[in-house]
């Protein structure tokens, strides 16, 4: 069996106060920022984007997604044995 693991990292920006709302866009001006309370609607940033917000009022949440893909090779005889069981 051969397996390959891939990891992707994204950054989510959320408000510091009790609202804990996530930014859903890439604002050019702090007044242009849009928010949503659900993490799934947050804008995933790579860290290379330039966004203009008041950083004293926000936190950065790091999201790491790890995907493992596995490959197993079988002969037709091995597959027929499984089917006969």
Secondary structure, 3 states (H helix, E strand, C coil): CEEEEEEEEEEEEEECCCCCCEECCCCCCHHHCCEECCHHHCCCECCCCCCCCCHHHEEEEEEEEEEEEEECCCCHHHHHHHHHC
